[in-house]
Amino acid sequence: MAKKYISLGQLSIASELLDFVNIELLPGTGVTKENFWSGLDKCAHEIAPKNKKLLEFRENLQKKIDIWHRDKKGEKIDIKEYSNFLVEIGYLKKEGGKFQIETKNVDSEISTIAGPQLVVPVMNARYALNAANARWGSLYNTLYGTDVIPETDGASRGNKYNPKRGEKVIEYTRNFLDENVPLFKGSWKDISGIPKVYNGKLSLKLKDEKQFVGYSGTSGELSSLLLKKNNLHIDIIFDPDNKLEVFNPDGNQDKAKVHDIILESAITTIMDHEDSVAAVDAEDKVLGYKNWLGLMKGNLQTEFEKGGKKITRKLNPDRVYTKSEKKGEPDFNEIKLHGRALMLNRNVGHLMTNSSILLKDGSEIPEGLLDAFITVTAAIHDFKRRGNSKTNSVYIVKPKMHGPDEAAFTDLIFEKVEEVLGLKKYTIKIGIMDEERRTTVNLKECIRAVKNRVVFINTGFLDRTGDEIHTSMEAGPMIKKGDMKSSKWISAYEDNNVDVGLACGFSGIAQIGKGMWAAPDKMADMVVQKINHPKSGANCAWVPSPTAATLHALHYHQVDVFSKQKELKKRTPVKIENILSIPIADRQNWSMEEISKELENNAQGILGYVVRWIDQGVGCSKVPDISNIGLMEDRATLRISSQHIANWLHHGICSKEQVLKTMKKMAKIVDNQNTKDPALKGYPSYQTMSGNYDKSIAFKAACELVFHGRNQPSGYTEPILHLNRLLKKI
């Protein structure tokens, strides 16, 4: 919490933030302190009232929808009548004519390269650097260390290198090469030596010779071979002298002398200031801002201990190769490939305010405005070095917008920031998180409001489900949480996102994204299932780790997304009626055992996440579920679980006493899971909730999310979390 405020104009600024901006952020940007603070002062006092009105409009709409459902209680919902009502109150906007987005100066990582997208909490420097560096990933290491290679037939994982497992890794990679970079004749499995290059020609004859794009080393003694498929690079690293082998102390068992296969993996990475962090005051915000600034300056680094050794982690350099065909001057014979993922920045949504700055009336500054000013200013440092964006664009992902008016409001904020910082109009690009119901049903008009900035639309299933439940809270009890994925509205929502994006001209300009794979330890399942995302027409999809990025990259070699998008343009668009279908249970004939299991599953997930958020300040981590399977949890998963219990409570499926009993029961399980979790090493000592229910701030916060969930704005968890985290920090 801020200990000291400094008055500047009409603003009261936390000293930590003021010092950071004046001493670290602004020097080198060409933006003076006077212009920055006076510009922020003017914008904040102009924007804050508009922000407040938009939030009031949200709540007024919700009240009207609640009343409509209460008046229709017990009746089957007439979807046409319901749609007309939503139009009447201004929830559902009239759709305008056809248009194409007009975004300019978009980096190729967004416009023409389809691939995985990492999301990482920016407050953790090590994670942020790992994510930025995940542009390139080792396929050998990834396969060896995950369950993609089964531990059968003697191929077990362990502390020592297992040659049998190594054989299976080599076999898998050769199959990958045969499928994606086939030889004119024969198989990669038959290669027994390092290929050579003669006059720009590879000694290995490929079926498509254009897939050979470059190499490292000399033409007679290659150290690596650079290949390409669907705009993604494959770098085969050779080890002629057995000097590079990491696992096997006896030398390289690969007869082709291949040390590794490096895949272009996380093409883009979202550095997150929102759902995956616990940033509640100036101290927290400055930590996140400093890390982002370091990434933009290119000097962020961190030290940590691993295996008894001190390791320094910093940003990887670009990768340089010799072109397959040499022409002209030496400089033209060089291929330089981006060594890091293109970094986007997720700011917070319109709901949140932050005590880092107080306005003239003593109210907190809209946090989204503060994020925009700070993160964009930091990106100016990259404009000269172009270590991130080659086009001098700044990519801001904007979450939790409700409808076209709020999208237009974000456009206004970005325009004001550009004016104050002296940037060209539309320097700031926007990514739209399609994770609120009013945005989904008005997606085309949301895009139209930002048609000169938009570079990204993405479906966020969990937040979207949370809003689905909250919006239709009065309609009736919802189906079980696990049944949501197979409900009519969810498939319509996912398809609509792609249909609208393609109709608005996203292909070849902007990203159409899909959501997170939440089980980082279940990579074998991911490899089987997540190919559905590029098959759906999405040119990016979220992954939870660099390892997952490398494996998901395999799917983009298998699927030519841009060709798929051409096919999908021809299909019949989704009907709005299907998106508006409400997932209420037709018959509430669940057994007591089924209800109990659903409550336990939800309660355990809530407590497992909240206790880390409140007590440790951990905004996202691999939290063990009720079956002890580690799942990536953030505020989106918390929102759906808390809203689901709140809905069942409201409709009498369970009682308050039953829920409280379940919460206490699950608190004991969560305590047992956390006291032995190595992920919490380095954080304050874990404080148990069980037996301490009246004093545990975390437990009381979790209960509040459930018992007062129906009254939370849009079902959001942030207000309760932030308040209780601040109490914990006192």
Stockholm file with secondary structure:
# STOCKHOLM 1.0

chainA/1-730         MAKKYISLGQLSIASELLDFVNIELLPGTGVTKENFWSGLDKCAHEIAPKNKKLLEFRENLQKKIDIWHRDKKGEKIDIKEYSNFLVEIGYLKKEGGKFQIETKNVDSEISTIAGPQLVVPVMNARYALNAANARWGSLYNTLYGTDVIPETDGASRGNKYNPKRGEKVIEYTRNFLDENVPLFKGSWKDISGIPKVYNGKLSLKLKDEKQFVGYSGTSGELSSLLLKKNNLHIDIIFDPDNKLEVFNPDGNQDKAKVHDIILESAITTIMDHEDSVAAVDAEDKVLGYKNWLGLMKGNLQTEFEKGGKKITRKLNPDRVYTKSEKKGEPDFNEIKLHGRALMLNRNVGHLMTNSSILLKDGSEIPEGLLDAFITVTAAIHDFKRRGNSKTNSVYIVKPKMHGPDEAAFTDLIFEKVEEVLGLKKYTIKIGIMDEERRTTVNLKECIRAVKNRVVFINTGFLDRTGDEIHTSMEAGPMIKKGDMKSSKWISAYEDNNVDVGLACGFSGIAQIGKGMWAAPDKMADMVVQKINHPKSGANCAWVPSPTAATLHALHYHQVDVFSKQKELKKRTPVKIENILSIPIADRQNWSMEEISKELENNAQGILGYVVRWIDQGVGCSKVPDISNIGLMEDRATLRISSQHIANWLHHGICSKEQVLKTMKKMAKIVDNQNTKDPALKGYPSYQTMSGNYDKSIAFKAACELVFHGRNQPSGYTEPILHLNRLLKKI
#=GR chainA/1-730 SS CCCCEEEETTEEEEHHHHHIIIIIISTTSSCCHHHHHHHHHHHHHHHHHHHHHHHHHHHHHHHHHHHHHHHTTTSCCCHHHHHHHHHHTTSSCCCCCCCCCCCCSCCHHHHTCCEEEEEEETTCHHHHHHHHGGGEEEHHHHHHHSTTSCSCTTCCCCSSCCHHHHHHHHHHHHHHHHHHSCBSSSCGGGCCSCCCEETTEESSCBSSGGGEEEEEEETTEEEEEEEEETTEEEEEEECTTSCSCSSCTTCCCCTTCEEEEEEECCSEEEEESSTTCCCCSHHHHHHHHHHHHHHHHTCCEEEEEETTEEEEEECCCCEEEEESSCCSSGGGGEEEECSSCEEEEECCCTTCEEEEEECTTSCEEEHHHHHHHHHHHHHHHHHHHCSSCSSCCEEEEECCCCHHHHHHHHHHHHHHHHHHHTCCTTCEEEEEEECSHHHHTTHHHHHHHTTTTEEEEEECHHHHHHHHHHHTGGGCCBCCGGGGGGSHHHHHHHHHHHHHHHHTTCTTTSEEEECCCCCTTCHHHHHHHTTHHHHTTCSEEEESSHHHHHHHHHHHHHCCHHHHHHHHTTSCCCCHHHHHCCCBCSCCCCCHHHHHHHHHHHHHHHHHHHHHHHHHCCCSEEEECTTSCEEEECHHHHHHHHHHHHHHHHTTSSCHHHHHHHHHHHHHHHHHHHHTCGGGTTSSCCCCCTTCTTTCHHHHHHHHHHHTGGGSGGGCSHHHHHHHHHHHHC
#=GC SS_cons         CCCCEEEETTEEEEHHHHHIIIIIISTTSSCCHHHHHHHHHHHHHHHHHHHHHHHHHHHHHHHHHHHHHHHTTTSCCCHHHHHHHHHHTTSSCCCCCCCCCCCCSCCHHHHTCCEEEEEEETTCHHHHHHHHGGGEEEHHHHHHHSTTSCSCTTCCCCSSCCHHHHHHHHHHHHHHHHHHSCBSSSCGGGCCSCCCEETTEESSCBSSGGGEEEEEEETTEEEEEEEEETTEEEEEEECTTSCSCSSCTTCCCCTTCEEEEEEECCSEEEEESSTTCCCCSHHHHHHHHHHHHHHHHTCCEEEEEETTEEEEEECCCCEEEEESSCCSSGGGGEEEECSSCEEEEECCCTTCEEEEEECTTSCEEEHHHHHHHHHHHHHHHHHHHCSSCSSCCEEEEECCCCHHHHHHHHHHHHHHHHHHHTCCTTCEEEEEEECSHHHHTTHHHHHHHTTTTEEEEEECHHHHHHHHHHHTGGGCCBCCGGGGGGSHHHHHHHHHHHHHHHHTTCTTTSEEEECCCCCTTCHHHHHHHTTHHHHTTCSEEEESSHHHHHHHHHHHHHCCHHHHHHHHTTSCCCCHHHHHCCCBCSCCCCCHHHHHHHHHHHHHHHHHHHHHHHHHCCCSEEEECTTSCEEEECHHHHHHHHHHHHHHHHTTSSCHHHHHHHHHHHHHHHHHHHHTCGGGTTSSCCCCCTTCTTTCHHHHHHHHHHHTGGGSGGGCSHHHHHHHHHHHHC
//
